[in-house]
Amino acid sequence: MATKKVKVKVKKKKINLKRIFLALLVIAIISLLVAYFIHLPVKNIYIIGNNLIPDKEIIEISELDDYPPYINTYFTDIKKNLLANDYLKSVSIERKLLNKIYIKVEEYRPLAIYDEKLLLSSGTKVDNNYNIDYVPYIVNDIDKVYDNFINAFSKVDNNVLTKISHIEYVPNEVDNERFIFYMVDDNYVYITLTKISKINKYNSIVSELDGKKGIIYLDSGDYVEIKGWHK
């Protein structure tokens, strides 16, 4: 007997154009959103901790002055650029929502004017770009004790530092690290680097002089010699 052929009907699937269109629409929207956020610029830049360098200069050094795309802002580049500035000791950067960037800096402290340069707590002598005028002048060569001077003088409180007009290196046969500080109130202070912390008590020492002027010996003996020719 002849075998009958059975016809198999192949059911054709209809292409769901609606679903394809919806998928393409979702992909397009996601792509547009990604492109939008990638090119979204930095909105606000906050500078924290600077006393010497103006905000504008820090932003310019960071190369953020044209407010570049937020996501493409690389912190390693910003830090590298900022730390190339001799005035800056450390930099930390934080990215926050709403396209905000916070730059926190720590500056080296100005200590004195030496060799017509501004002497920083780092030991670096720099151009006095910011016209610092509240630090004392070192009137002679301190190179023999330079590093020790930096380490010691960095411990002087700001409220005393601003009361020192000039500094003179005056070593003797007993003490190779002896200095005299000429104060703005006409007192003189002899001090040695190993006892530099004593100068931070200057205000309380002066308050006990009852308006008299003289020479304050903090290098040895801790006593005051009143001079009659002072007003």
C-alpha positions in Angstrom: 0.0 0.0 0.0 1.1 3.5 -0.8 2.0 5.6 2.2 0.1 8.8 2.4 2.1 12.0 2.8 1.1 14.0 5.7 1.4 17.7 5.2 2.9 19.6 8.1 1.7 23.1 8.3 4.4 25.5 9.5 2.9 28.3 11.5 4.7 31.6 10.7 5.4 33.8 13.6 4.4 37.4 13.2 7.0 40.0 13.9 5.9 42.1 16.8 6.8 45.5 15.5 5.3 47.1 18.5 7.8 45.4 20.9 10.7 46.1 18.6 9.8 49.7 18.4 9.5 49.9 22.2 12.9 48.2 22.8 14.6 50.6 20.3 12.9 53.5 22.0 14.2 52.4 25.5 17.7 52.0 24.1 17.6 55.4 22.5 16.4 57.1 25.7 19.1 55.3 27.8 21.7 56.4 25.2 20.6 60.0 25.3 20.6 60.0 29.1 24.1 58.6 29.2 25.3 61.2 26.7 23.6 63.9 28.7 25.2 63.0 32.0 28.6 62.4 30.4 28.6 66.0 29.1 26.9 67.6 32.1 29.3 70.2 33.4 30.5 70.8 36.9 28.0 73.1 38.5 29.6 74.3 41.7 33.2 74.3 43.0 33.9 74.8 46.7 37.4 75.6 48.0 38.1 74.9 51.7 41.1 75.6 53.8 42.9 78.3 51.8 44.1 81.4 53.5 46.7 82.7 51.0 45.8 81.4 47.6 42.5 82.9 46.2 39.7 80.5 45.2 39.9 81.7 41.6 43.6 80.8 41.4 43.0 77.3 42.8 40.2 76.7 40.3 42.5 77.9 37.5 45.3 75.7 38.6 42.9 72.8 38.8 41.9 73.5 35.2 38.2 73.7 36.3 37.8 77.4 35.3 35.8 76.4 32.2 33.6 74.0 34.2 34.4 70.8 32.3 32.1 67.7 32.1 31.5 66.5 35.7 32.1 62.8 35.0 35.3 63.3 33.0 36.9 65.4 35.8 39.9 63.4 37.0 41.0 64.0 40.6 44.5 62.7 40.1 45.2 65.4 37.5 43.7 68.1 39.8 45.9 67.0 42.7 49.0 66.8 40.6 48.5 70.3 39.3 47.7 71.8 42.7 50.6 70.1 44.6 53.0 71.6 42.0 52.3 74.9 43.8 55.0 75.4 46.5 52.4 77.0 48.8 50.3 73.9 49.0 51.0 71.1 51.5 48.1 68.7 50.8 45.0 68.4 48.7 41.8 66.3 49.0 38.9 66.3 46.6 35.4 65.1 47.0 32.7 64.7 44.3 29.1 65.2 45.6 25.6 65.0 44.1 24.2 67.8 41.9 27.6 68.1 40.1 29.4 69.7 43.1 33.2 69.4 43.7 34.8 70.2 47.0 38.5 70.9 47.0 40.1 70.9 50.5 43.7 72.3 50.7 46.3 72.8 53.4 48.8 75.5 52.8 52.3 75.7 54.1 52.6 78.4 56.8 54.6 81.6 56.0 57.3 82.0 58.6 59.6 84.9 57.6 61.2 87.0 54.9 64.7 85.7 54.1 67.0 86.5 51.3 64.2 88.6 49.8 62.0 85.5 49.6 59.1 84.3 51.7 60.2 81.4 53.9 57.5 78.7 54.3 57.2 76.0 56.9 58.2 73.5 54.3 61.7 75.1 54.3 61.1 76.4 50.7 61.8 80.0 49.8 59.3 81.3 47.4 58.3 84.6 45.7 56.0 86.5 47.9 53.2 86.3 45.4 50.5 87.3 47.9 52.3 90.2 49.5 52.5 88.6 53.0 53.6 91.5 55.3 52.9 90.1 58.8 55.9 87.9 59.1 59.3 89.0 60.5 62.4 89.7 58.5 65.6 87.7 59.0 68.4 90.3 58.8 71.4 88.0 58.5 72.6 84.6 57.3 71.0 81.6 59.1 72.2 78.9 56.7 74.3 77.2 59.3 71.2 76.4 61.4 68.6 76.7 58.6 66.8 73.3 59.0 66.7 73.5 62.8 65.4 77.0 62.5 62.5 75.9 60.3 61.6 73.0 62.6 61.7 75.2 65.7 60.2 78.4 64.4 57.2 76.5 62.9 56.1 76.0 66.5 55.7 79.7 67.2 52.0 80.7 67.6 50.5 83.1 65.0 49.6 85.6 67.7 53.2 85.9 68.7 54.7 85.6 65.2 52.9 88.7 64.1 54.6 90.6 67.0 58.1 89.8 65.8 59.5 92.6 63.6 63.0 91.3 62.8 65.1 88.3 63.6 68.9 88.3 64.0 71.1 85.2 64.3 73.5 85.9 67.2 75.4 82.7 68.1 78.1 82.8 70.9 80.7 80.4 72.2 78.1 78.6 74.3 75.1 78.5 72.0 75.3 78.1 68.2 71.5 78.4 67.9 71.0 81.7 69.6 68.7 84.4 68.2 67.4 87.8 69.1 63.9 88.8 68.2 63.1 92.5 67.8 59.5 92.9 68.8 57.1 95.4 67.3 56.4 96.8 70.9 60.1 97.7 71.3 61.1 94.7 73.5 64.0 92.4 72.6 64.0 88.7 73.2 67.0 86.5 73.3 66.1 82.9 72.7 67.7 79.6 71.5 66.0 77.2 69.1 65.8 74.4 71.7 63.7 76.7 73.9 61.6 78.2 71.1 58.3 77.2 72.8 58.9 79.8 75.5 58.3 82.6 73.1 54.6 81.5 73.0 54.3 82.9 76.5 55.4 86.3 75.3 52.0 88.0 75.9 51.8 86.9 79.5 55.5 87.9 80.1 54.9 91.4 78.7 51.7 91.8 80.8 53.8 91.5 83.9 56.1 94.4 82.8 53.6 97.1 83.7 54.2 98.9 80.4 58.0 98.9 80.8 60.3 97.9 78.0 63.4 95.9 78.1 65.3 92.8 77.1 63.7 89.4 77.8 66.2 86.6 78.1 64.6 83.2 77.3 67.9 81.6 76.1 69.1 81.2 79.7 67.8 82.3 83.1 64.4 83.4 81.9 64.6 87.0 83.2 63.9 90.5 82.0 66.4 93.4 82.0 64.6 96.7 82.1 66.3 99.5 80.2 65.8 103.0 81.6 66.1 104.6 78.1 63.0 102.8 77.0 59.7 104.7 77.2 
